[in-house]
């Protein structure tokens, strides 16, 4: 049964986001939308929801179709409400009065603990706030569910629960979601839409298999374009040769043939289209100044404690060596962030061996946290680069342009930049600090798939020694060559992350602070 029919849909803001989009959505479809940051995913979802008018084309919805749209941001007014009331308020007043049991059913299906249901949303983590927004929409029982970056702020446990919840929905419920989480897309979708400015492509496949198909399609387009351009060049060379002969001999026939050859070349050039190239959201590059030290950090059974002094775990005797890309695994609350803070302090003061952590004096740290706290909202990108690094205005502007920032963005307060723009600025700051050891906490947050893959390639190509914390399973699998797991108050090395991924879903991420 067709629920939605999209015909020749287009959206243009400052530039075309997508055009001539045709898509038929049937009952049971689970569609993942893939595109770079700022390339129209959220706009398309709003068009489907009916809250944004497209620039062209039309959307036909089945009679009586109800649509639930979970956007990325939490409305500020809801933060002053308890979790339960925020969901209850989504029902019509008469329904809220007589059918409040619906809220209990939805919260139960999302495994929201009883102790969280009456806490203020402002006191909960970003992950629980995201699930509250999903519960608000699902309690209204929509036929079609729209999800915009649903895994943002979710830890591995909540991602696993969300996957299980989505896969357990009634088969006829349609889900259309925009996400940069490759493993999540593979787990919950059966169709993939690659949203593009000119010609979007839809495949009846989950992301990874669809990615292989579109890469093959793009490669064939590239070969076809190159072939057509070579043929055109040959035709023009033949035309030039015949034209010279025709002029010298006075042959009208050769002049006519010359004209025909030129027309064939022009027709071929007009029809030929280059293979799709995603408009860059900004390059991601890293640096590695290198060091002669083989062992960069030594852990001598360091005790990692909570702020109140409670022991979280002990590290045992561990070494971080040149070329190691260690991924730190563990449930929320087990002490990953505390260990990173201790490492950062020890590297900043290598002459001390406090807390059983010893860093080589030649270590130059590149640190990035998931909140990008090192980038103050009131600063500007231009101001940060000029103040922190020995570069002039011209070089600073060129570096920022390479990171995807226009002249206008370079002078704008960082607080006004998108998450993707801030992430790329953070990566530029890391690169310019020229470290030989990276300490990265959720580095793929806000990066689109192209950005994630660029970061993976840079870490591997530069043999960048690093300790990483990430909930992005695809990133972890691609980058890690060693894996440390916090379990039973000990830090142990495991062969791969798969056992931890399979067991994710246990620990609770309770209120902030």
TORSE-205047 format. One line per 2 residues: their letters; for each residue x, y negated, z of C-alpha. Coordinates in Angstrom, 1 decimal. Layout:
A) X Y Z ~ ...
END
This chain:
XX) 0.0 0.0 0.0 ~ 1.4 -3.4 -1.0
XX) 1.4 -5.9 1.8 ~ 3.5 -8.7 0.3
XX) 4.3 -9.7 -3.3 ~ 7.0 -12.3 -3.9
XX) 7.2 -13.7 -7.4 ~ 9.8 -16.0 -8.9
XX) 10.5 -17.5 -5.4 ~ 13.1 -20.2 -5.1
XX) 14.4 -22.5 -2.4 ~ 16.7 -25.5 -2.9
XX) 17.9 -27.7 -0.1 ~ 21.1 -29.5 -0.7
XX) 21.9 -26.8 -3.3 ~ 20.1 -23.7 -4.6
XX) 19.8 -21.0 -1.9 ~ 18.0 -18.5 -4.0
XX) 15.9 -18.5 -7.2 ~ 13.7 -16.3 -9.3
XX) 13.4 -13.8 -6.4 ~ 10.9 -11.0 -7.0
XX) 10.1 -8.5 -4.3 ~ 7.3 -6.1 -3.6
XX) 6.9 -5.1 0.1 ~ 5.0 -1.9 0.8
XX) 3.8 -0.3 4.1 ~ 6.7 1.4 5.8
XX) 9.5 -0.7 4.3 ~ 12.4 -1.6 6.5
XX) 14.3 -4.3 4.6 ~ 17.6 -5.8 5.5
XX) 18.5 -9.2 4.1 ~ 22.2 -9.8 3.5
XX) 23.9 -13.1 2.5 ~ 26.7 -15.4 3.8
XX) 26.0 -17.9 6.5 ~ 23.8 -20.7 5.4
XX) 22.7 -19.0 2.2 ~ 19.0 -18.8 2.7
XX) 18.2 -15.8 4.9 ~ 16.4 -17.8 7.6
XX) 14.6 -19.9 4.9 ~ 13.3 -16.8 3.2
XX) 11.9 -15.4 6.5 ~ 10.2 -18.7 7.2
XX) 8.7 -18.7 3.7 ~ 7.3 -15.2 4.3
XX) 6.0 -16.3 7.7 ~ 4.3 -19.3 6.0
XX) 6.1 -21.9 8.1 ~ 8.2 -23.2 5.2
XX) 7.1 -24.0 1.6 ~ 9.3 -22.6 -1.1
XX) 10.6 -24.9 -3.8 ~ 9.1 -22.7 -6.5
XX) 7.3 -19.4 -6.9 ~ 4.6 -17.8 -4.8
XX) 4.0 -15.3 -2.1 ~ 0.8 -13.2 -2.1
XX) -0.1 -11.6 1.2 ~ -2.6 -8.7 1.7
XX) -5.9 -9.8 3.1 ~ -5.9 -9.9 6.9
XX) -2.1 -9.4 7.1 ~ -0.7 -10.5 10.4
XX) 3.0 -11.6 10.6 ~ 5.2 -11.8 13.7
XX) 8.4 -13.9 13.3 ~ 11.2 -13.7 15.9
XX) 13.5 -16.6 15.2 ~ 17.1 -17.0 16.5
XX) 16.6 -19.7 19.1 ~ 14.5 -19.6 22.3
XX) 12.1 -22.6 22.6 ~ 13.4 -24.7 25.5
XX) 9.9 -24.8 27.1 ~ 9.9 -21.0 27.6
XX) 13.2 -21.1 29.6 ~ 11.2 -22.5 32.6
XX) 8.9 -19.4 32.6 ~ 9.3 -16.0 34.1
XX) 9.9 -13.2 31.5 ~ 6.4 -11.7 32.1
XX) 4.6 -15.0 31.7 ~ 6.5 -16.0 28.6
XX) 5.2 -12.8 26.9 ~ 1.7 -13.2 28.3
XX) 1.4 -16.7 27.0 ~ 1.7 -15.3 23.4
XX) -1.8 -13.8 23.7 ~ -4.9 -15.8 23.2
XX) -6.3 -17.1 26.5 ~ -9.3 -14.7 26.6
XX) -7.1 -11.8 25.7 ~ -4.5 -12.8 28.3
XX) -7.2 -12.8 30.9 ~ -8.6 -9.3 30.1
XX) -5.8 -7.5 28.4 ~ -2.6 -8.3 30.3
XX) -1.9 -4.6 30.3 ~ -0.6 -5.1 26.8
XX) 2.4 -7.0 28.2 ~ 3.2 -4.1 30.5
XX) 3.1 -1.7 27.6 ~ 5.4 -3.8 25.4
XX) 7.9 -4.4 28.3 ~ 7.9 -0.7 29.0
XX) 8.6 0.2 25.4 ~ 11.6 -2.3 25.4
XX) 12.8 -0.8 28.7 ~ 12.7 -4.1 30.6
XX) 13.5 -3.3 34.3 ~ 10.8 -4.3 36.8
XX) 13.3 -6.5 38.7 ~ 13.7 -8.7 35.6
XX) 10.1 -9.2 34.7 ~ 9.5 -12.1 37.1
XX) 12.8 -13.8 36.7 ~ 13.0 -17.1 34.9
XX) 14.2 -16.7 31.3 ~ 16.8 -19.5 32.0
XX) 18.4 -17.2 34.6 ~ 18.7 -14.2 32.2
XX) 21.4 -13.4 29.7 ~ 21.1 -14.3 26.1
XX) 20.4 -10.6 25.3 ~ 17.4 -10.5 27.6
XX) 16.1 -13.8 26.2 ~ 16.3 -12.3 22.7
XX) 14.3 -9.3 23.8 ~ 11.7 -11.6 25.5
XX) 11.2 -13.3 22.1 ~ 10.7 -9.9 20.5
XX) 8.2 -8.9 23.2 ~ 6.3 -12.2 22.7
XX) 5.8 -11.4 19.0 ~ 5.2 -7.6 19.4
XX) 2.5 -8.1 22.0 ~ 0.3 -9.7 19.3
XX) 0.5 -6.4 17.3 ~ 1.6 -7.8 13.9
XX) 1.5 -5.7 10.7 ~ 4.8 -7.2 9.5
XX) 7.7 -8.0 11.8 ~ 10.3 -10.6 10.8
XX) 13.6 -10.6 12.7 ~ 16.3 -13.2 12.3
XX) 19.7 -12.0 13.6 ~ 18.1 -9.7 16.2
XX) 21.4 -8.3 17.6 ~ 22.8 -11.8 18.5
XX) 23.8 -11.8 22.2 ~ 23.0 -8.1 22.6
XX) 25.5 -5.7 24.1 ~ 25.9 -2.2 22.8
XX) 23.4 -0.8 25.2 ~ 20.7 -3.2 24.1
XX) 21.5 -2.8 20.4 ~ 21.1 1.0 20.8
XX) 17.7 0.5 22.5 ~ 16.6 -2.0 19.8
XX) 17.6 0.6 17.1 ~ 15.6 3.3 19.0
XX) 12.7 1.0 19.4 ~ 12.6 -0.1 15.8
XX) 12.9 3.5 14.5 ~ 10.1 4.5 16.8
XX) 7.6 2.0 15.5 ~ 4.5 3.3 13.6
XX) 5.6 4.2 10.1 ~ 3.3 1.8 8.3
XX) 4.7 -1.3 10.2 ~ 6.9 -3.4 7.9
XX) 10.1 -4.8 9.2 ~ 12.2 -7.4 7.4
XX) 15.3 -8.5 9.1 ~ 18.4 -10.7 8.5
XX) 21.6 -9.5 10.1 ~ 25.4 -9.5 9.8
XX) 25.6 -6.3 11.9 ~ 26.5 -3.6 9.4
XX) 26.1 -0.6 11.7 ~ 22.7 -1.9 12.8
XX) 21.6 -2.4 9.2 ~ 22.6 1.2 8.5
XX) 20.7 2.5 11.5 ~ 17.3 0.7 11.0
XX) 16.8 -0.2 7.3 ~ 15.8 1.8 4.2
XX) 16.1 -1.1 1.7 ~ 18.7 -3.8 1.3
XX) 18.2 -7.2 -0.4 ~ 21.4 -9.1 -1.4
XX) 20.1 -12.7 -1.4 ~ 21.9 -14.8 -4.1
XX) 21.5 -18.2 -5.6 ~ 20.7 -16.9 -9.1
XX) 20.1 -13.2 -9.3 ~ 19.3 -11.3 -6.1
XX) 19.4 -7.5 -6.0 ~ 17.3 -5.1 -4.0
XX) 18.3 -1.4 -3.4 ~ 16.2 1.4 -1.9
XX) 19.2 2.2 0.3 ~ 20.6 1.1 3.7
XX) 23.4 -1.4 3.8 ~ 26.6 0.7 3.4
XX) 25.3 2.7 0.4 ~ 23.7 -0.4 -1.1
XX) 27.0 -2.3 -0.7 ~ 28.7 0.4 -2.7
XX) 26.0 0.1 -5.4 ~ 26.2 -3.7 -5.7
XX) 30.0 -3.7 -5.7 ~ 29.9 -1.3 -8.6
XX) 27.3 -3.6 -10.3 ~ 29.4 -6.7 -9.8
XX) 32.5 -4.8 -11.1 ~ 30.6 -3.8 -14.2
XX) 29.5 -7.4 -14.7 ~ 33.0 -8.6 -14.3
XX) 34.3 -6.2 -16.9 ~ 31.5 -7.1 -19.3
XX) 32.2 -10.8 -18.8 ~ 35.9 -10.3 -19.4
XX) 35.2 -8.3 -22.5 ~ 32.8 -10.9 -23.9
XX) 35.3 -13.7 -23.3 ~ 38.1 -11.7 -25.1
XX) 35.7 -11.0 -28.0 ~ 34.8 -14.7 -28.2
XX) 38.5 -15.7 -28.1 ~ 39.2 -13.3 -31.0
XX) 36.3 -14.7 -33.0 ~ 37.5 -18.3 -32.6
XX) 41.0 -17.3 -33.6 ~ 39.7 -15.6 -36.8
XX) 37.5 -18.7 -37.4 ~ 40.6 -21.0 -37.1
XX) 42.6 -18.8 -39.5 ~ 39.8 -18.7 -42.1
XX) 39.2 -22.4 -41.8 ~ 42.8 -23.2 -42.6
XX) 42.8 -20.8 -45.6 ~ 39.4 -22.2 -46.7
XX) 40.7 -25.8 -46.6 ~ 43.9 -24.9 -48.4
XX) 42.1 -22.9 -51.1 ~ 39.0 -25.0 -51.4
XX) 36.8 -21.9 -50.8 ~ 33.3 -22.8 -49.7
XX) 32.7 -19.1 -48.9 ~ 35.5 -19.1 -46.3
XX) 34.1 -22.3 -44.8 ~ 30.7 -20.7 -44.4
XX) 32.3 -17.6 -42.8 ~ 34.2 -19.9 -40.4
XX) 31.0 -21.5 -39.3 ~ 29.3 -18.1 -38.7
XX) 32.3 -16.9 -36.7 ~ 32.1 -20.0 -34.5
XX) 28.4 -19.6 -34.0 ~ 28.8 -16.0 -33.0
XX) 31.5 -17.0 -30.4 ~ 29.3 -19.8 -29.0
XX) 26.3 -17.4 -28.7 ~ 28.4 -14.9 -26.9
XX) 29.8 -17.5 -24.5 ~ 26.3 -18.9 -23.8
XX) 24.9 -15.4 -23.0 ~ 27.9 -14.3 -20.9
XX) 27.6 -14.8 -17.2 ~ 30.5 -14.3 -14.8
XX) 30.2 -11.7 -12.1 ~ 28.6 -13.0 -8.9
XX) 31.1 -14.7 -6.5 ~ 29.8 -15.5 -3.1
XX) 30.3 -19.2 -2.4 ~ 32.9 -19.2 0.3
XX) 31.8 -20.3 3.8 ~ 35.4 -21.0 4.5
XX) 38.6 -18.8 4.5 ~ 39.7 -17.0 7.6
XX) 43.5 -16.6 7.9 ~ 45.6 -15.6 10.8
XX) 49.4 -15.9 11.6 ~ 51.9 -13.7 13.4
XX) 55.1 -15.4 14.4 ~ 56.6 -12.0 15.5
XX) 58.8 -11.1 18.5 ~ 61.7 -8.8 19.0
XX) 60.1 -7.3 22.1 ~ 58.7 -3.8 21.7
XX) 56.6 -3.9 24.8 ~ 54.5 -7.0 25.1
XX) 52.5 -6.4 28.2 ~ 52.9 -3.9 31.0
XX) 50.1 -3.0 33.4 ~ 51.3 -1.5 36.7
XX) 48.1 -0.1 38.2 ~ 46.6 -3.6 38.4
XX) 43.5 -4.0 40.4 ~ 40.7 -5.8 38.6
XX) 38.2 -7.4 41.0 ~ 34.9 -9.2 40.9
XX) 34.9 -12.9 42.0 ~ 33.8 -11.7 45.5
XX) 36.8 -9.4 45.8 ~ 34.9 -6.1 45.0
XX) 37.2 -3.7 43.2 ~ 35.9 -3.1 39.6
XX) 38.7 -0.8 38.4 ~ 42.4 -0.1 38.4
XX) 44.4 -0.1 35.2 ~ 46.9 2.7 35.9
XX) 50.2 2.4 34.1 ~ 49.6 1.1 30.6
XX) 51.6 -0.7 27.9 ~ 50.6 -3.0 25.1
XX) 53.2 -2.7 22.3 ~ 53.9 -4.4 19.0
XX) 51.4 -3.5 16.3 ~ 48.8 -2.3 18.9
XX) 45.2 -3.4 18.2 ~ 43.6 -2.2 21.4
XX) 39.8 -2.3 21.7 ~ 38.6 -2.5 25.3
XX) 35.4 -0.5 25.8 ~ 33.0 -0.5 28.8
XX) 29.5 -1.2 29.9 ~ 28.6 -4.8 30.8
XX) 29.7 -5.6 34.4 ~ 32.6 -3.1 34.4
XX) 35.3 -5.8 34.3 ~ 36.3 -6.4 30.7
XX) 36.1 -10.2 30.9 ~ 38.0 -10.1 34.3
XX) 40.8 -8.1 32.8 ~ 41.1 -10.5 29.8
XX) 41.2 -13.5 32.3 ~ 44.0 -11.8 34.2
XX) 46.0 -11.1 31.0 ~ 45.5 -14.7 29.9
XX) 46.9 -16.0 33.2 ~ 49.8 -13.6 33.2
XX) 50.8 -14.6 29.7 ~ 50.5 -18.3 30.5
XX) 52.9 -17.7 33.5 ~ 55.2 -14.8 32.3
XX) 57.7 -15.5 35.0 ~ 55.3 -14.1 37.6
XX) 54.2 -10.5 37.7 ~ 51.1 -11.1 39.8
XX) 48.3 -8.6 40.0 ~ 50.5 -5.9 38.5
XX) 50.6 -7.5 35.0 ~ 53.9 -8.3 33.4
XX) 54.1 -10.1 30.0 ~ 57.3 -10.5 28.0
XX) 58.5 -14.1 28.1 ~ 58.5 -14.4 24.3
XX) 54.7 -13.8 24.1 ~ 52.8 -16.6 22.3
XX) 49.1 -16.2 23.0 ~ 46.2 -16.7 20.6
XX) 43.0 -16.7 22.7 ~ 39.4 -16.9 21.6
XX) 36.3 -16.3 23.7 ~ 32.8 -15.5 22.4
XX) 31.4 -18.9 23.6 ~ 34.1 -20.8 21.8
XX) 34.5 -22.7 25.1 ~ 37.8 -24.1 23.9
XX) 36.0 -26.2 21.4 ~ 34.2 -29.0 23.2
XX) 30.9 -30.1 21.7 ~ 31.8 -33.8 21.9
XX) 35.0 -33.4 19.9 ~ 35.2 -33.4 16.1
XX) 37.0 -30.8 14.0 ~ 39.3 -33.5 12.7
XX) 40.1 -34.8 16.2 ~ 40.9 -31.3 17.5
XX) 43.3 -30.5 14.6 ~ 45.1 -33.9 14.8
XX) 45.4 -33.9 18.6 ~ 46.6 -30.3 19.0
XX) 48.9 -29.7 16.1 ~ 51.7 -31.6 14.4
XX) 49.9 -32.3 11.1 ~ 48.9 -35.6 9.4
XX) 45.5 -36.7 8.3 ~ 45.8 -35.4 4.8
XX) 47.0 -31.9 5.9 ~ 44.3 -31.7 8.5
XX) 41.6 -32.5 6.0 ~ 43.0 -29.9 3.6
XX) 43.1 -27.2 6.4 ~ 39.5 -28.0 7.5
XX) 38.3 -27.9 3.9 ~ 39.9 -24.5 3.5
XX) 37.9 -23.4 6.6 ~ 34.7 -24.4 4.8
XX) 34.2 -27.9 6.3 ~ 33.2 -30.9 4.1
XX) 34.6 -34.4 4.8 ~ 31.2 -35.1 6.5
XX) 31.4 -32.1 8.7 ~ 35.0 -32.9 9.7
XX) 33.9 -36.0 11.5 ~ 30.8 -34.6 13.0
XX) 30.6 -33.6 16.7 ~ 31.3 -29.9 17.1
XX) 28.1 -29.5 19.0 ~ 26.2 -30.2 15.7
XX) 28.0 -27.5 13.7 ~ 26.4 -24.1 13.1
XX) 27.6 -21.0 14.9 ~ 29.4 -19.8 11.7
XX) 31.1 -23.2 11.2 ~ 32.3 -23.2 14.8
XX) 33.6 -19.7 14.5 ~ 35.6 -20.6 11.4
XX) 37.0 -23.7 13.2 ~ 38.0 -21.5 16.1
XX) 39.8 -19.1 13.8 ~ 41.7 -22.1 12.2
XX) 42.8 -23.3 15.7 ~ 44.0 -19.8 16.4
XX) 46.0 -19.6 13.2 ~ 47.6 -23.0 13.7
XX) 48.7 -22.0 17.3 ~ 50.9 -19.4 15.5
XX) 50.7 -16.6 18.1 ~ 52.3 -13.2 18.2
XX) 49.5 -11.7 20.5 ~ 45.8 -12.1 20.1
XX) 43.3 -11.8 23.0 ~ 39.9 -11.9 21.4
XX) 36.5 -11.6 23.1 ~ 33.6 -10.9 20.6
XX) 35.5 -12.6 17.7 ~ 32.8 -11.6 15.1
XX) 30.0 -13.5 16.9 ~ 28.4 -15.9 14.3
XX) 30.6 -14.6 11.5 ~ 28.8 -13.3 8.4
XX) 29.9 -10.0 6.8 ~ 32.4 -11.6 4.5
XX) 33.9 -13.4 7.5 ~ 34.0 -10.2 9.5
XX) 35.8 -8.3 6.7 ~ 38.2 -11.2 6.2
XX) 39.1 -11.1 10.0 ~ 39.5 -7.3 9.8
XX) 41.9 -7.6 6.8 ~ 43.9 -10.4 8.4
XX) 44.4 -8.5 11.7 ~ 45.5 -5.4 9.8
XX) 47.6 -7.1 7.1 ~ 49.6 -9.2 9.7
XX) 50.0 -6.2 12.0 ~ 48.7 -8.6 14.6
XX) 49.2 -7.2 18.1 ~ 45.9 -7.7 19.9
XX) 43.5 -6.8 22.7 ~ 39.9 -7.0 21.5
XX) 36.5 -6.8 23.1 ~ 33.6 -6.4 20.6
XX) 30.1 -5.0 20.4 ~ 30.4 -4.8 16.6
XX) 30.8 -1.1 15.9 ~ 31.9 -1.6 12.3
XX) 34.5 -4.1 13.4 ~ 35.8 -1.8 16.1
XX) 36.0 1.2 13.8 ~ 37.8 -0.8 11.1
XX) 40.4 -2.7 13.3 ~ 41.2 -0.6 16.4
XX) 44.2 1.7 16.5 ~ 44.0 2.3 20.2
XX) 41.0 2.4 22.5 ~ 40.9 1.8 26.3
XX) 37.7 2.7 28.2 ~ 36.7 1.5 31.6
XX) 34.8 4.4 33.4 ~ 34.6 5.5 37.0
XX) 36.7 2.5 38.1 ~ 39.6 3.6 36.0
XX) 41.1 2.4 32.7 ~ 41.7 5.4 30.5
XX) 42.8 5.8 26.9 ~ 40.5 7.6 24.5
XX) 41.1 8.9 21.0 ~ 38.2 7.0 19.4
XX) 35.2 4.9 20.3 ~ 32.5 7.3 19.1
XX) 31.8 8.9 22.5 ~ 31.3 5.5 24.1
XX) 29.0 4.4 21.2 ~ 27.0 7.5 21.6
XX) 26.5 7.0 25.3 ~ 25.8 3.2 25.1
XX) 22.5 2.2 26.6 ~ 23.0 2.9 30.2
XX) 24.3 -0.2 32.1 ~ 22.0 -3.1 32.8
XX) 22.9 -6.7 31.9 ~ 21.2 -8.4 34.8
XX) 20.9 -12.2 35.5 ~ 23.7 -14.5 34.6
X) 26.1 -15.5 37.4
END
